[in-house]
Structures are given as structure tokens and as C-alpha cells.
Amino acid sequence: MPSREELIRIQKRIVRNLKREINELTGADVPPIRQYLREYENEFKHFREISSKASLVRAARRAQIVYLGDFHTLRISQLAAVRFLTDLLVSNRRVVLALEMLQSCHQPAIATFLRGEISEGKLLREINYAQTWGFDWKHYRDILLFARENNIETVGLNTTPQRVKNRLRARDEHAAQIITSITTESPDSLVYVLYGDLHIARGHLPTTVDRMLTERNESRRKVIIYQNNETVYWRLAAVGLEEKVSVAQIDRESFCIFNTTPLVKFHSVLNWSEQLEELPQRLPPGWESEGEELTDYCDFVSEISQTIADFLGIEEPDIENFTVYTSTDLNFLEALAREHNYDASEVREFEQDLLLSKSCFHPKGNIIYLSSLSVNRAAEESTRFLNSICAQHKGKRKNRLDEFYFRVMTEALGFLGSKVFNHKRRAKPTSYYEAVRDRNRGLKLSEKDQVFDSICRCVLEHRKIEEQMMEKAKLPSSQRKLFSLPRAVLLGSCNAIGHILGEGLYYALIDERISKAQLRNLFYVPLEQPNVAANTYRDLITYLERNHRDRKDERSNFDLPPQRFPVLS
């Protein structure tokens, strides 16, 4: 199978897994929502033709109601909403901005804010934003600020229906009543509706508005604009057009615009649920504001790497010698072979990382792959790159023991680097893995849950190995079953164990139990050499245990660093 097709297949599989995870997270896998989703997906069985932004703008300017789909956790979705609105403000025509993010009962507070009479903070309190909407305010504030600056009338469409069987339908009915009233009172106005992408499917909100208008012997020209539908995206990708096409026309009245990939779209839900900051996103060519530069993630990664290097006092000439790939790069696997001389086995190893939906760093060619736009993930991989150029890693380890602890140590340093940017980030403690293991006993687990259950058990088994390493100052045998795990369990276990160590190192730095100079030395340790990573790990956990932050009164009994831990000298 050609590499491009293989990468598309991998990304589709990841998206399916992400959607399952999101359903578990949100509780969305219930009959009313499944039916609602099927109706939405039916809209995309076929699409009419490749279109353009100019054609879309012309159609929208002729319409009386424009429905624009919103993906609430995706920052670029709201950026596109504001940018497209500017293209519709071309005359003295009245425009009414109708927003799902606002409840109709809060209209007085909305009007007061738009007049500039109350602050953002007071608006958020007045409308109880955290409870009534809850998605990142930074993503939505620009919409309201734009409306205020351009004197655009803005109304809330949402409500919290009580004692109804189908809340989705009830919300559509409520929003439709408001839209119908506005367009009936002012037929020449443009009603610009920003509502969830699922809601604007033809059989949902637009049909409800049409029905209400028909009951009044009225009709309106409408345009429906979806964002980043994955079914259409995969069809474009199959013929190599995913980066060239920003607009597709679905049928006579509906279009779909593309400004990101399905992976970024669905990863944004998980990033939002974990309160992870994301890297900046910009709209594609033709959609950006005048003078706005295109996104270059190399710049962001370079800034992150330089910040961590400055923090630790690392000076390396090759700190910008890396290449960043993201999910937009569907020719990525071919580029590994063509531009970075990866052989077939090395490409397969990268494919395995992609299947696990992992951001990752590979020292051959200094390749950083970002599976999502999480700042935490970008900081981790930037730190691992920094470690690699300091220690001159080659990507080769002697045996399973060396491989296991090399991964643990690089995960630890990566997590430490991410804490420089996000000090609120927390590693899951051993007690968390104990709780998951105990909860899973006797349960029939899904394949994904089985993998995570195995990871939990490995983390706990490794805790016993740590105790032996500290007590006897010996390394475990490389023949232990723990070091021969399936790849998914191996990587997950190394990630969990490494994060725990990385957090310990961070707090040791903050508490002045370890200096920046000592941490800087860690970046130069040749972790790929036989037993070096395992010995370094043993020395560090022993040191942290003997100089625990809760033993402040005892700390004077130990020099910093102890002679037996030369890695910290």
C-alpha cells in the first residue's frame, strides 16, 4: 500500500478511536444523539462539487439566513465565524448575529455588554457562562467583541429545556422560534446563525425554521455552511486535494469549509476536557485577515525549545535543526523515506506511534510529530529533541532493559519541560493506577480498557522493582516480562512512570533540592549506552526518596548531591 494511503488509513483509525473516547467522555452514545448524528451524516453521502470562497460568499450575500456550523472546542472554528462575518458586512444591510453560546433569557445582559456598559467579567457572571456554556471563553470573546465594535445586533438562541424527552430537538425548536421571529419582522435583514455543526444539518434547525415560516406563509433563502466534515475531507484526501480545497459545495443550499484536519478537530475535545492549552491556529490561505502570516509550527516549537534551553542554561548550536510534521501532512510517511532516509522498518515504527495517537520525537532527522496541537505535547517533544541533541542520541538501544529505561527517562525529561510551560500540569500518582486496577477487577473490559488496565498493573509492578533497585542498588534482569510488553502497553507504561519521575524532578527543583545545573547535566547523560538509563533512573529515584520534600527536617543529613549519584554532580 502506498505510504500516503497507509497514513490516511491510520488517521481514519485514530479518528474512530477518538470519537469513541469522546462518546465515553460526554455520554453522547445514547439513542436520541445517535439518531441525530445519523441524520447529520446522511447529509454527506455525496457532495456536489469543489467550490471556492468567492462562490460561498456570493451565495451567502444573497441569502436571508446563513447557518454556520460551530465545533465548540476548536478555536479555528470560531476564528472562521468572525472572518466570514466580515465578508458579509458590505453594505448598510442589517445583520443580526444569532448565537448558540448565549441563552435567550440573558438578552438584557448581552445588550448591556454590547453597549459597553459592563465588563467581560461582569457579563460572564451575569450569564453564568461557566454553567450555561462552559467552553473556552477566549475562543468566543472575539465574536462578541467584533459585534460590539461593528454595532451588530446580537441575540442568544440557547435554552436549558426541562422535562422533555429530546433536549436536542427542544433546543432546536426554541432557537427556530427566535430566528423565525427576527426574519419575519425584518425580511431584508441577514440572520447569521452560529450553531453546533450537528444542529445545522438540513433536517434539524434549518428545517424547523422552514416549517415555522411556512406556517406563516413565508419562506427565506438560506445557506448552510458546515465546518471540517471528516467524510468529505477523506474523499478529498483520497485524491490528494485536502490541502488545495477550502470549500466544497454539498448541494444547492449547503457548503462545507475546511480549515483543519479531523485529528486536530477531535483532539481538541480531549484537550478541552483536560484543560490543555493549544498552539495558535490560523485560517488557510484566502481566509486569513490582511497581513496575517500562515501558521508555521516550527516557529512555535523553536520558541518552546529555546525557552526551555534558556531556563536550564543549555547552549547548543543545533537547537533549530528539526522538522515538525502534523496531521495535515498526509505525505509524511513518504517524506520520512524520501527526505530523511528512513528504511521500511523505521517507517513502520513511526506508523505504530501514529496508531497510538502519540505525538513523538525521533532522533533520526530530528523529526517532531504533533498528533494534536496541545502545548503540553509540543513542550514534551521539544524537550526530548533538546535532550537528543545534547546527548547525541542515535535511536539505537542494546536490549529491552535499555529500551525501557531510555523511554522512561526521555518521558521524564519531556514532562519536566512541559511543566516549565504549564506548572499546573499533574502526573497521575501511583494511587490512581491502584484505583483503576481495583475498579477493573472482575469486569469485562473493552480492548482499549484492557490495554490501560495492563498499563496500570505494569506501573504498580514496576513500583516493586523500584523498591528493590533502591534497597539493593542493583538493576533488574532484562529478561523480566515487564520489559517485553506489547508496544502499546510498553509505551503507556514508560509514559506513566516517566511522568511520575518528571514531576518529582520539577518539585525537587522548585524546593531547591536539585539545582538547574544538575538538571542541565541530565540532558547530557548518554542514555542510549548500556545500563546508563537504568542506572540513572535508579540513582534519581533513590535520591528523590532520600531527599523527599516531606522530609525537610531530615534533609541536612544528605549532601546535595550525594557522592553515590554522580549523574547529579
Secondary structure, DSSP 8 states (H G I E B T S, - for coil): --HHHHHHHHHHHHHHHHHHHHHHHHT--SHHHHHHHHHHHGGGS---EE--HHHHHHHHHH-SEEEEEE-TT-HHHHHHHHHHHHHH--SS--EEEEEEEEEGGGHHHHHHHHTT-S-HHHHHHHTTHHHHT-S-HHHHHHHHHHHHHTT-EEEEEE----S-S-HHHHHHHHHHHHHHHHHHH-TTSEEEEEEETTTTSTTTHHHHHHHHHHHTT----EEEEEE--HHHHHHHHHTT-TTT-SEEE-SSSEEEE-SS-HHHHHHHHHHHHTT--B------TTTS-TT-----HHHHHHHHHHHHHHHHT---TTTT--EEEETT-TTHHHHHHHHH---HHHHHHHHHHHHTT--EEETTTTEEEESS-BHHHHHHHHHHHHHHHHHT--S--SSHHHHHHHHHHHHHHHHHHHHHH-TT-----HHHHHHHHHHHTT----HHHHHHHHHHHHHHHHHHHHHHHHHH-----TTSGGGG--HHHHHHHHHHHHHHHHHHHHHHHHTTSS-HHHHHHHTTS-TTSTTHHHHHHHHHHHHHHHT-TT-GGGGGGS-SS-TT-GGG-
